Amino acid sequence: MSEILQFAILGFSTGAVYAVLGSALVSVHVATGVINFAQGSLALWGVWQTTALRANGTLVLPIGSLRLQDGPMATVPAVLIGAASCLVWAVLAQLLVFRPLRRSPVLGQVVASVGVMLFLQALVTLRFDHDTLGLDPTALIPLPILPSDTITLAGSVVAVSNLVLAGIAIVIALVLWAYFRFTRIGIATRAGAEDERALRLMGYSPDRLATLVWAATGLFSGLIVILAAPAIGGLDPTSYMFYVVPALSVALVGRLTSVGIACAAGLVLGSLQQILLFLSTKTWWPSWAQAGVGDAVPFVIVVVALFVLGRSIPERGGPDQGRLPRVSIPRVRPLPAAGAVAVAALVIAITSGTWRFSLVMSAILALISVSVVLLTGYLGQISLATMAFAGAAGFALSKLTTSAGVPFPLSLLLAALVATALGVVVGIPALRIRGAQLAVATIAAALAIEGFVFNNPALTPYSGALIRDPSLFGFSLAVRQGTNVITLRFSYLVLTIVVLLLIAVARLLRGGTGRAFLAVRSNERAAAAAGVNVAATKLLGFAIASFLAGVGGGLIGYSRGQLSSASFTVLVGLTVLAMTYVGGITSISGAVLAGLLGPLGVLYLLLTQTLDLSRYYTLIAALGMLLRAVVFPPYGGPVQEWFAARSTRRTPVSVSVPVTDTSADVTPRRAVRSVDAH
């Protein structure tokens, strides 16, 4: 029992981070209605900034840097500056990204939030390097800030720092609770969550109140992560950004309204993960569950919370949401389609080496992007687990080809069906929830799959998952032959599979199934009233999308010959989502463009070999995602409105004016006449 208590208190360090991030997520949602997936990335910058200041006194800026003093900076000012930098980033995110998106659909807000998350992560990787810091960033370690003393509690030796972190998390939660409960502006902020128009009539600015909350939560998030970093994970350019997933799970337990419940749930979750880590070392614990169990806990909490509380989680009362992204109904024109395929085949034939490989990868990524178009663009189900489905098929293909000896193409089909089954399971929460809440569930599922399956040595060995080369009727379709990096026959195999599936998807979306998808996307209740089985339609969408992603994952496996978890990380999946949104998330042509822009695609190779800008790829993807979401959204935005306003001033517009037809009919009929308005 003493060991259980010791590990439970040890979990207070990560639990404190979950608690504060969860409290911040609740506060931001109350103030703005936004579920901020970038909350962990805001704190990520603060950790690196504080460490750089304590290393050599360098204040790192997005462009350039300042040497505030020669030599290391003292702990207190370094911590304060680091936390203040998080405040600045939070305010900038609110003013430049989320404020313009107040009237946008949930999809636009989620995409923008993911864009901010990717942007900050990429910027940390670029800015905290050897040239900026004057030292090797891999040698940087977050120096201890809190006391290193220990005490004996109920027979267990525990670190004082863990108790201090838990206390700080509770104090921060109390401050936020008191702000919303007892201050006039805090009460006004809560009132705005119910009726934003009434709040404006009372003389308050919702934007200013929201900015104040963003600033406070950015400061508190940065502070707790800076203090906890020496104990929970050191320096890593990606780990803290995904701390937002457990934080989202505890925020959902608090129904996105209760700071206190979110704080308590965060501390409990941190302790539970450490206890599971301790129990996994026991001899009786299953060997297949010794890795990734802690990563799966947040997903379980998210699913349970959303199923139990999903209908009771309130939505913010504010301005009507903007239009949904315009949908392009696909039309398969035989001659143009055949011409495009012929051009692709010709380009593949005249290229070789890495350029041919990038073309093949672009085709595969286009197929994976089509799954995003179908599920998110057409059906309106925001899923962040696309690459998890692709990875599940890739690793299943390894087992099927090496252990079971299943031949091609049956092996690829069965692997895609494994991804389909996984997609249906992940899609079950969509029967009860939608929008940003579904995005939370799917990203939690993606992290759970990555930790529990892809990084589990009992299921996927560290040496990599081997995949046998495909062959058909004794004819080898292997990707490599001698010194040839990628063969022409494998390239044409990929092109054939992708083209056939794209044609099938186009015909599907143009038919009754596509109309059912659009009906559910537009209004689920109206769709149900029209006779559409909403639950079956949603699960069908998840099944088809995961099947397409699974085929793409299998083709990636064949193209590599050996898979590792690095090919299907959540970060890669978010980058694919970014490229799909930039290319056009509601059209198949947008998915093809996303394939060209995607990781290891043609654009990536262009940045790598021609422009030597490969290290900027994620940053470019994030900026494109933000520009597409904020400035050039697919549902209309500031730029489109500006051009529309100018064209309205210059061009006569035909306006329909209703008038009453005074004919001899007993019931007046409505007629319409056209009038020129200048």
LOMAR-45108 format. One record per residue (C-alpha): x, y, z; residue in one letter. Coordinates in steps of 0.05 Angstrom, whole numbers, plus 5000, padded with zeros to 4 digits. Example, Ala and Ser with C-alpha at 12.3 -4.5 7.8 and 13.67 -1.06 7.14 Angstrom:
REM residues 2
524649105156a
527349795143s
END
This chain:
REM residues 678
500050005000m
505850485015s
508450384944e
501550534915i
501351184956l
508351354934q
506751284861f
500051644869a
503652254898i
508952194844l
503352274794g
501652954824f
507053264780s
503753074714t
496953124747g
498253854765a
499653994691v
493253634670y
489454014724a
491754714704v
491254574629l
484254284640g
482254894682s
484855344627a
480954964574l
474555034615v
475855784625s
477155914551v
471055514531h
466655914579v
469456574552a
469556414478t
466355744464g
472955494434v
476154834452i
483455034448n
487654454423f
493754914426a
493755004501q
499554534511g
503554854455s
502855534488l
506355254549a
511554894505l
514655564485w
515055784558g
518955164579v
524255264525w
524556014536q
525755924611t
531055404599t
534655844548a
534656434597l
537456004653r
542755724606a
545756354577n
540856934586g
538056914515t
531057164502l
528756794439v
523857164394l
520056894334p
525057284291i
531757434323g
533857404396s
536257854452l
541957714500r
538958004564l
545257864604q
551957524598d
551356844630g
545556474662p
539556864688m
536956764759a
531156284768t
525556754788v
526157264731p
527256704681a
520856354703v
516957004702l
519357184632i
517956484607g
510856494635a
509857194607a
511856944538s
506156434542c
501457004559l
503657394498v
502656794452w
495756664481a
493557384469v
496357374398l
492556724385a
486057034409q
486757694371l
489657434306l
486256754299v
480356604344f
477157294347r
476257324271p
473256614274l
467856764325r
462356674273r
465656104235s
463355374238p
466354914289v
470654594235l
474155264222g
475555364296q
478254664305v
482654724244v
485255394268a
486655114337s
490554534307v
494155034262g
496455444323v
498754804356m
502954594296l
505655294286f
508255364357l
511254664357q
514854804291a
517155484314l
520155184378v
523954684337t
526655224291l
528155774340r
531255404398f
537255144358d
544755194362h
545155834321d
540156204365t
542555954433l
549955904419g
549955194448l
547254504431d
539754484446p
540253744460t
544753914519a
539354364549l
535754084609i
530554444651p
534254574717l
530354414781p
526255004806i
522354714865l
525354424929p
528553744922s
527053544994d
523152915013t
518552755070i
515552115098t
508052065091l
504351445116a
510651045111g
512251285040s
517951745020v
515152274974v
518152884941a
516053554967v
515953834897s
510153384878n
505953644935l
507854364918v
505754274846l
499053984868a
498154574914g
499755074859i
494754734813a
489354784866i
490955524879v
490555684804i
483955324799a
481355714860l
483556364828v
479856214763l
473755974801w
473656604844a
474457034782y
468356734748f
464356694813r
465557354850f
468257884802t
463658314759r
467458184695i
467957444711g
460357404722i
459457794658a
463857294622t
459556714647r
453357094626a
456157174557g
456556424552a
449056414557e
447257024515d
452757434482e
447957944454r
445258104523a
452358184547l
453558724494r
447259084513l
449859114585m
455959504559g
461158944561y
465658744503s
465857984495p
472358054457d
475858424514r
473257944566l
475557354523a
482457664514t
483157744589l
481557004600v
486356794544w
491957204577a
490756914646a
490256194622t
496456274579g
500356534639l
497955984686f
499155434635s
506155664622g
507755734696l
505555034716i
509054694658v
515455084671i
515354884744l
513654154729a
518254044669a
524453804709p
520153264741a
515753024684i
519453024618g
525153494609g
525453834541l
521953554482d
519153944422p
512853524418t
510953204485s
507953804519y
503553974460m
499953314469f
498953414543y
492753774519v
489353104506v
489152874579p
487453584597a
481553564549l
479152924581s
478953234651v
475753864622a
470253434593l
469353094661v
468053804686g
462853884630r
467154464604l
463954894658t
467054694725s
474154904739v
474254544806g
472053874777i
477153924721a
482754074770c
480853484815a
480153014756a
486953234730g
490453064795l
486852394798v
488652234726l
496052374738g
496051924799s
492251374762l
497351364705q
503151294753q
499650734792i
498450364727l
505750464709l
507650154775f
502849564768l
505349424697s
512049224728t
508848654766k
509847944742t
502347814739w
501148404692w
500048194619p
506248294577s
502248584518w
499649134564a
506149364593q
506849954546a
501950504528g
496750354581v
497351054610g
496351354541d
489850964533a
486851224598v
485151924572p
481451614512f
477351184558v
475751784601i
473852194540v
469151664513v
465851544581v
465252284595a
462252444527l
457451864530f
455152024601v
455452784597l
455452914522g
448253144517r
449053584579s
455353944558i
452854654543p
454155034479e
455855764481r
450256244465g
453056724414g
452356964343p
449956464292d
455356044263q
457656184193g
456355774132r
459155084125l
464654984073p
461954954002r
461654253974v
463954083904s
459753503878i
464653053840p
463352903767r
467252363731v
468552613660r
471752033622p
476152433575l
479052933625p
480052373676a
483551923626a
487952513605g
489852653676a
491551923689v
495651893625a
499552513645v
500852213714a
503251563682a
507751943635l
510852363690v
512151733731i
515451403671a
520151983656i
522352083728t
526451633771s
529351563841g
526852033895t
522552443847w
518651833825r
518151613898f
515252303916s
510052243860l
507951563886v
507551823957m
503352413932s
498451913902a
498151523967i
497152154008l
491752373960a
487951733977l
488851854051i
486652574042s
480352334005v
478451974069s
478852644105v
474652974051v
469352434055l
468852414131l
469953134150t
468353524087g
462153144065y
459552814129l
461653364177g
464952894227q
471553214250i
476552654257s
483852734276l
485351984275a
486451884200t
493751664205m
492051204263a
487450824216f
492850814162a
498050574212g
493550024238a
492849754168a
500349814156g
502249414217f
496648914204a
499448824134l
506148644165s
503048094207k
498947834148l
504847794100t
510347554146t
506747134198s
500646884161a
503446874091g
497247194060v
498647383988p
497348033952f
492048323940p
488247943994l
493248184046s
492048914028l
484448814030l
484648474098l
489249004127a
484449544103a
478649164135l
482549174201v
482849934194a
475449934178t
473649564242a
478050044282l
474750644248g
467850394266v
469850314338v
472851014341v
466651274306g
461851014358i
462351654400p
459952024338a
453051714351l
452452174411r
457052764398i
459653184341r
463753794326g
469653974370a
467753444421q
468552904368l
475253194349a
477353114422v
475152384422a
478752224357t
485352554375i
485152184442a
483951544404a
489751694357a
494551804416l
492051174450a
493050754387i
499951054377e
502150914448g
498650254460f
499549934391v
504850274349f
509850374405n
508349724441n
514149234431p
509548654445a
505448834383l
510349214340t
517749064351p
522749634358y
526749344301s
520949514254g
515249134222a
517548774159l
512848724100i
513748234043r
513848513973d
507348433934p
506847963875s
501147763829l
500947093791f
508347013802g
509947703775f
513748133825s
510948813841l
516548983890a
518149713903v
525649613895r
530049223847q
537549263855g
539649993860t
532950233834n
529550603891v
522550513864i
520550083804t
515850283749l
511349693760r
510249863834f
508850583815s
503550383765y
500649903816l
499650483865v
496950933810l
491850403789t
489350283859i
488851023876v
485251203811v
480150633818l
478650833890l
478051573873l
473051403817i
469150963865a
468951513918v
466752023866a
460951583843r
459151443916l
458952183935l
454952363874r
449551853890g
444651733945g
449951593997t
453252263983g
446552623990r
445452264057a
452352494080f
450753214062l
444053174096a
447252934161v
452653464155r
447554014146s
442453824200n
442053154234e
434853254259r
432453464190a
436052874159a
432752404208a
425952714193a
427252604119a
428351864131g
435951834135v
438651354186n
443551834219v
447151314262a
448150834205a
450351394159t
455551634208k
458450934219l
458350814144l
462351454135g
467451244187f
467950544156a
469150804085i
474051344107a
478050864150s
478050344094f
481050864046l
486151074098a
487650344110g
489150214037v
493650824038g
497150564100g
498149894067g
501150214005l
505850614050i
507949954081g
509349644013y
513250273992s
517750234053r
518449484062g
519149604137q
514750034181l
515850414246s
511250834289s
514651464263a
510851394197s
503951454230f
504751934288t
499152414308v
503552984285l
503852684215v
496352604216g
495253334236l
499953544180t
495753144130v
489553474157l
492854154148a
494654004076m
487653744061t
484454364090y
489154804049v
487854413985g
480354393996g
476953954047i
470453884008t
472953653940s
476753063912i
481153543872s
483053863938g
485253183963a
489553083902v
492753763915l
493653573988a
497452953964g
502253383926l
503253833986l
503553274038g
509452974076p
514552654028l
510352893970g
512653313911v
512653973949l
516453664007y
521753403959l
522054083925l
523254423993l
528453894011t
532653823949q
531554463910t
530455003962l
533654664023d
527754864066l
525654184093s
526254404165r
520954934151y
515854454123y
511454384185t
511755134196l
509555264124i
503954754132a
501455074196a
501755774166l
497955534105g
492755214150m
491855864190l
491456294128l
486355824097r
482255814161a
482456554179v
483556944114v
481256484057f
476355994091p
472355534045p
465855814072y
467556544058g
471857014099g
474557714106p
477957724038v
471957444002q
467357934038e
471858524019w
471858333945f
464358213948a
463158893979a
467359243925r
463858873869s
457159053900t
458859793898r
461159773826r
456259293793t
448759363789p
445458803827v
438758503812s
434458503875v
428158103882s
422658523913v
416258153933p
409758503913v
402558283919t
399058083855d
392258433858t
388757983808s
381657743815a
383757123854d
380857083923v
387556893954t
393057403938p
398857103901r
406157323910r
409557573848a
416757783840v
419558353799r
426758533786s
429459213804v
436359503790d
439859733854a
445860203846h
END
